[in-house]
């Protein structure tokens, strides 16, 4: 496995997005520790790529346990995620004994940079967002983005999703931009209103779905600001 599958792009003096064929991880550094958010498909040596950016001890956090976010978890020994993802993680990775719990309201302190854990179920039962209020950004995982939001298949629940995005709307004064796992980056926080409106209309049958670009038991819904598979 090589590192040429990864492209590290600086976001600020203490942060990078690490692109891997359509999915991204994030690396944030403080004075004491580093935080790696998600580990991608598992197509390369992510640990080596991260070591080329920082020599601080690294904590790995998963926004959720879909396979394109946990592929290199084993390279880091343990991973932190909401316990509602442990079953999904076991199904995708075979071993949840190395998973450590993250709870709503937990604070990840790096030294000069901190993240608050916010539970946002819907895309998966234990999906989380990570709020960096000081730097006015929130990491949205797959749930809050301007690309394709998957709401079809086991564990996806659109009513939970709507309540979660409304939850983010209530704290929108605390952040200006969203760092998502797929699609354009950064995304203006204003997209939250469009996601709520679109998801409600999809649930209530007020938007007509079309055939998706690949075979899946779902319809494609284009709300303008993003697309849903539901």
C-alpha positions in Angstrom: 0.0 0.0 0.0 1.4 3.4 -1.0 0.6 7.0 0.0 0.0 8.2 -3.5 -3.7 7.5 -3.0 -3.8 10.5 -0.6 -3.7 14.2 -1.3 -3.3 16.4 1.8 -4.5 19.9 1.3 -4.0 22.5 4.0 -7.1 24.2 5.4 -5.4 26.4 8.0 -2.2 26.4 10.0 -3.3 23.4 12.1 -5.6 21.5 9.7 -5.6 19.4 6.5 -8.2 17.6 4.5 -6.9 14.3 3.2 -8.6 13.4 -0.1 -8.9 9.7 -1.2 -10.9 9.0 -4.4 -14.1 10.8 -3.5 -14.0 10.6 0.3 -12.0 12.8 2.7 -10.5 12.5 6.1 -9.5 15.5 8.3 -6.4 16.1 10.4 -6.3 18.7 13.1 -3.4 19.5 15.4 -3.1 21.3 18.7 -0.2 21.8 21.0 -0.6 18.4 22.7 -2.5 16.1 20.4 -3.8 15.5 16.9 -7.3 14.5 15.8 -7.9 12.4 12.7 -11.5 12.4 11.6 -12.4 9.2 9.6 -9.9 6.9 7.8 -11.3 6.5 4.3 -11.6 3.4 2.1 -8.5 1.8 3.3 -6.7 1.9 0.0 -3.4 3.1 1.3 -1.1 3.6 4.3 -3.0 6.5 6.0 -1.0 6.2 9.2 2.2 6.9 7.2 0.5 9.8 5.4 -0.6 11.3 8.7 2.9 10.9 10.2 4.3 13.0 7.4 2.1 15.9 8.6 2.5 15.7 12.4 4.5 13.8 15.0 1.9 14.4 17.7 -0.1 11.5 19.2 -3.2 10.9 17.1 -6.7 10.2 18.2 -9.0 8.7 15.5 -12.7 9.6 15.5 -15.2 8.2 13.1 -18.2 10.4 12.2 -20.0 7.1 11.5 -19.1 3.5 10.7 -19.8 3.1 7.0 -16.9 1.3 5.3 -15.6 4.4 3.4 -15.0 6.1 6.7 -13.4 3.2 8.7 -11.1 1.6 6.1 -7.8 2.3 7.8 -9.0 2.2 11.4 -6.9 -0.9 12.2 -3.7 1.1 11.4 -4.4 3.3 14.4 -5.3 0.6 17.0 -8.5 2.1 18.3 -11.2 4.4 17.1 -13.7 6.6 18.9 -17.3 6.7 17.7 -20.8 6.9 19.2 -21.8 3.5 20.7 -24.9 3.4 18.4 -22.3 2.7 15.6 -20.7 -0.3 17.3 -23.0 -2.8 15.6 -22.5 -1.2 12.2 -18.8 -1.2 12.8 -18.8 -4.9 13.7 -20.6 -5.7 10.5 -18.2 -3.6 8.4 -14.9 -4.2 10.1 -15.4 -7.4 12.2 -14.2 -6.1 15.6 -15.8 -3.5 17.7 -13.7 -4.4 20.7 -11.2 -1.7 19.7 -14.0 1.0 19.5 -14.1 3.6 22.3 -17.3 5.5 23.1 -17.9 9.1 22.2 -21.1 10.7 23.7 -23.2 13.8 23.0 -21.5 16.8 24.5 -18.0 15.2 24.9 -15.1 17.6 24.3 -12.1 16.5 22.3 -9.2 18.8 23.5 -6.1 19.0 21.4 -4.4 21.9 23.2 -5.5 25.3 21.7 -8.1 23.6 19.6 -11.2 21.7 20.8 -14.2 19.9 19.3 -17.6 19.2 20.8 -19.4 16.0 19.8 -23.0 16.5 18.5 -25.2 13.4 17.9 -27.0 13.7 14.5 -28.7 10.3 13.8 -30.5 9.7 10.5 -27.9 8.8 7.9 -26.8 6.2 10.5 -28.0 5.7 14.1 -24.8 7.1 15.7 -23.7 9.7 13.1 -22.0 12.6 14.8 -20.9 16.1 13.9 -17.8 17.8 15.5 -18.1 21.5 16.3 -15.0 23.7 16.5 -16.7 26.9 17.7 -13.5 28.9 18.0 -12.8 28.5 14.3 -16.5 28.6 13.3 -16.6 25.3 11.6 -18.5 22.0 12.0 -17.5 18.6 10.5 -20.6 17.2 9.1 -19.7 13.7 8.0 -22.1 12.5 5.3 -25.2 14.1 6.9 -24.6 17.7 6.1 -23.1 18.3 2.6 -23.8 19.7 -0.9 -23.2 16.3 -2.6 -25.2 13.0 -2.4 -26.8 12.1 0.9 -27.6 8.4 1.2 -30.9 7.8 3.1 -31.6 4.3 1.6 -30.7 1.0 3.3 -30.3 -0.4 6.8 -30.0 2.2 9.6 -31.1 5.2 7.5 -34.1 7.0 8.9 -35.4 10.2 7.3 -37.4 11.4 10.3 -34.4 11.1 12.6 -32.4 13.0 9.9 -34.9 15.9 9.8 -34.8 16.2 13.6 -30.9 16.1 13.5 -30.6 18.8 10.9 -33.1 21.0 12.7 -30.9 20.5 15.8 -28.0 21.9 13.9 -30.1 24.8 12.7 -30.7 25.7 16.4 -27.0 26.1 17.0 -26.1 27.7 13.7 -25.0 30.9 15.4 -22.0 28.9 16.6 -20.5 28.1 13.1 -20.2 29.6 9.7 -19.0 26.7 7.5 -19.4 23.0 7.2 -16.5 20.6 6.4 -18.2 17.5 4.8 -16.8 14.1 4.0 -17.8 14.3 0.3 -18.5 17.0 -2.3 -17.6 20.7 -2.2 -15.7 22.1 0.7 -16.3 24.3 2.6 -20.1 24.5 2.5 -21.9 27.6 3.9 -23.9 26.9 7.0 -26.9 28.3 5.2 -27.4 25.0 3.4 -29.0 23.6 6.6 -32.3 25.4 5.8 -32.3 23.9 2.3 -31.6 20.4 3.7 -34.4 20.6 6.2 -36.9 21.8 3.6 -35.8 19.3 1.0 -35.9 16.3 3.4 -39.3 17.2 4.6 -40.6 17.5 1.1 -39.1 14.2 0.1 -40.6 12.5 3.2 -44.0 14.0 2.5 -44.0 13.0 -1.2 -43.8 16.6 -2.5 -40.8 16.0 -4.6 -40.7 13.5 -7.4 -37.8 11.0 -7.4 -36.0 9.9 -10.5 -34.0 6.8 -11.4 -30.5 6.9 -9.7 -27.3 6.8 -11.8 -26.5 3.3 -10.6 -28.6 0.3 -9.6 -30.0 0.7 -6.1 -33.4 0.2 -4.5 -34.0 3.9 -4.1 -35.0 7.0 -6.0 -32.8 10.1 -6.6 -34.1 13.4 -5.3 -32.5 16.6 -6.4 -33.3 19.5 -4.0 -30.9 21.9 -5.7 -28.5 22.4 -2.8 -27.9 18.7 -2.5 -29.2 15.3 -3.7 -30.7 12.5 -1.7 -31.0 8.8 -2.4 -34.1 7.7 -0.6 
